[in-house]
Amino acid sequence: MRGKAVVSVSDGLEALLDRYLELCESTENQRRLNHRGVSWSILPEFPLLAKVTGANLRQTYLEPEAFVNFTLAQRIYRFERWRDCTPLSKDIAYWPGVILETSAFGMQPLYPEGEDPWIHHKPIVDGSGGIGRLRADFDPAGGVVKRMMDASKHCREKLPGFMVYVQAWDRAALGIAMDLMGTEDFLVNTITEPELIHELMRRVTDAGHAWSKARVAHLTEMGFPVASSVSPGTGSGSAMISSFVNLIADEVNMPMISPAIYEEFVHPYEKEVVDGAGTLNYYHSCGCLTPFLPSIATLRPLTQHVSHWTDLATAVRVYSGTKTLLQKTLHPMKDVLELDPVGIEAMLSQIRSMAEGKVDYCVIANGIDSPTGNYEETLAKCDQWVEAAGRCLG
């Protein structure tokens, strides 16, 4: 630990930006930018970072100025408190949350106090007729897209010299379809009305393609880069380019779906998306991907998320000899907050022994909030994890 970081959104944009740019030029940031070998990072959740920087999290999603101040403040806080492998860079992207794609279909986004936004889970599809009426317009004059564009324009005005990215359609069709129909009805219909599920997956996939095409046209007209920023927390260290796509597929999760369901109703549509984009940058699921990995590997992701629930040995075996980076993500409680330094080093050493020399990999401690409400205790455990990771992973 490098001492307790003190930074607040109340410092104001001018002071935050000066401090941020100074840190960008620091020798510590150059060390992180030039880091070689295993990358390891600690990335607490926004509710925790909002608490320690004095931000109103709801406002950060609704007000461009609040978003910019929070983004700079939380990056500064992480950089100054934890000496991991996360560098600072002169780029920014408004993250709308997991609501972007489903809100495009008309589902209501919710912005609770102190939490990330969520979607009101009232299904809007109850049969084939409902599927035929589904639309997902890229509307820069309304809804979440307008909020995203307003924040992006504000960033371009207030952060000269920064690359301002605009979020792309990242969420995989399965999760969107489950939101639209309801998870239970979706799963039952894979058995009772499989043609209905294919119709829904087809509609969602086509809608994503049309939305993405409209996004590119609008961003080109507005002078923004059409490439998306890399999704939060990939640990890959690589910027997206326009021929890349991410698949955020948390619902690809055993036992929520079976390998048979994945092969029939999910994988063909994912492959179509990847083939259309050119390259799969990142495949993500916080669930158990173990039985699905051989099929996912045929999509050739540049980075493959490996959650606590996914068997690392299987992932190493499947991706050994490929160019895919395995992003080993830890369980925030079992692997960070509940372990002492000896346990942390033992856990990280086990990861290293399983992966080193077989695949490229990184280690990410994210998803961390304060389950007890004792923020100082949680932050102290994060300090402990960073120190142990530095000793174990270098």
Helices and strands as residue ranges (DSSP letters): G 9-11, H 13-24, H 27-33, E 39-43, H 46-53, H 57-62, H 64-81, E 91-93, H 100-104, E 109-110, E 118-119, H 128-132, H 143-158, E 163-165, H 173-181, H 183-192, H 194-222, E 244-248, H 259-261, I 262-266, H 267-277, E 279-284, G 290-292, H 293-297, E 303-306, H 312-319, E 325-329, I 332-337, H 341-355, E 360-366, H 375-393
